[in-house]
Amino acid sequence: MAGQSPYVLNGGLMYTAEQNSFGIFYNVKGPTLQIVGLGLFPDVYTMPFHSLNASFNRTVGKDDRGSLKFRVSNLLGDDVLSVYKSFQAQDQVFSRLVPGMSFSVGYSYKL
């Protein structure tokens, strides 16, 4: 069936101290049928995308009302790849998305 994967793996480790917390999280989803082929056109599958993300949070300020957050996404630098798959044929690239690694920094304050 389109959109379903044979497996999904999610995992994470989190460490929390008095004012700090650090987490690292992994996610992968198996090959997924993206487009159902018809006639001469083969099926298109989205291949597994290995996602490794990390986050760091620290409470700051008087009464710990402020929060500083830092996050890094796609530490592995994996690409999102979709391929044509057909019986007894070599896989051909349908599309490739190169999201790269991203960083974000944030600050929040509770009133």
DRENMIVEX-842451 format. One record per residue (C-alpha): residue in one letter; x, y, z. Coordinates in pm, whole numbers, plus 32768, in hexadecimal, padded with zeros to 4 digits. Layout:
REM residues N
AXYZ;...
This chain:
REM residues 111
M800080008000;A8079815C7FAF;G8110822380CC;Q815380FD81B3;S82AC808D821C;P831D7F2F8285;Y83CA7FC383B5;V83F98103847F;L850B81308583;N850B824C867E;G85FC8274879D;G8687837C887D;L876183BF89A8;M872984E28A91;Y87FF85678BAD;T877486648CA2;A8836871C8DB1;E87C7883E8E8E;Q87A9894C8D82;N881C88908C4D;S879087818B70;F882C86D98A43;G878A85E48955;I87EA85218820;F86DE847F874B;Y86E383898626;N85CF8335852F;V85BE825F83F5;K849781E68328;G84B980C9822F;P847780DF80B9;T832181758076;L824D815A7F3C;Q822582C47ED0;I818682A47D76;V80D781707CEE;G814E81257B8D;L806080E87A6F;G80A480407921;L8201809778AA;F824B816F79DB;P82EA80BB7B04;D829E80F37C75;V8358820A7D2C;Y83DE81C37E89;T846582B67F8C;M85A082168017;P85F88213818C;F866283648218;H8741834E834C;S86FE8479842D;L87E084C98556;N87898603861B;A8813869E8759;S878D87A78845;F88108868896F;N873689328A60;R87A18A0B8B83;T86CB8AD18C73;V875A8C298CBE;G870D8D688D78;K86688DC18EBD;D85778CB28F37;D85D68BDD8E06;R84D08C888D31;G85A98C9E8BFC;S85FD8B7B8B1A;L87148B678A18;K86F28A58890D;F87E689D88808;R878E88CB8708;V8846881A85EE;S8784875084ED;N87FF864B83F3;L895586168492;L899484F6839E;G895885D58270;D887884CE81CD;D87B88514808B;V864884CB8046;L865183E67F18;S853183647E43;V857282567D3F;Y84BB819F7C2B;K84A7802B7C7E;S84437F297B7F;F845E7DAD7B64;Q85B57D3D7AE6;A86267EA27AA5;Q872B7F7E7B47;D86A480907C2B;Q86A181EC7B8D;V869583357C4A;F854183E27C3E;S859785047D26;R869F85697E25;L8676866A7F38;V87B186E07FE9;P87338784812B;G888E87AB81C3;M88D087E78332;S880A88F883E1;F884289B88522;S874F8A8085F4;V87728B56872A;G86528BD887F8;Y86058C938935;S84BE8C9889F6;Y844C8D458B32;K83268CE48C12;L82638E048CA2;
